[in-house]
Amino acid sequence: MDMTGRFMDAREALCAGLVSRVVPQGELLGAARELAGQILSRGRSPSGLPSSR
């Protein structure tokens, strides 16, 4: 991580491996929902969240 406190934009964070994907702001909610669906489809609770089963 950058320890200087300097702002890092999305592309730089992607190049540094701090994020796995960058999407336009208008597509953010859809991309987040898609990722949540992928996590939930694995049939287990995400770490730190109790199972609702």
Helices and strands as residue ranges (DSSP letters): H 10-15, G 25-27, H 28-40
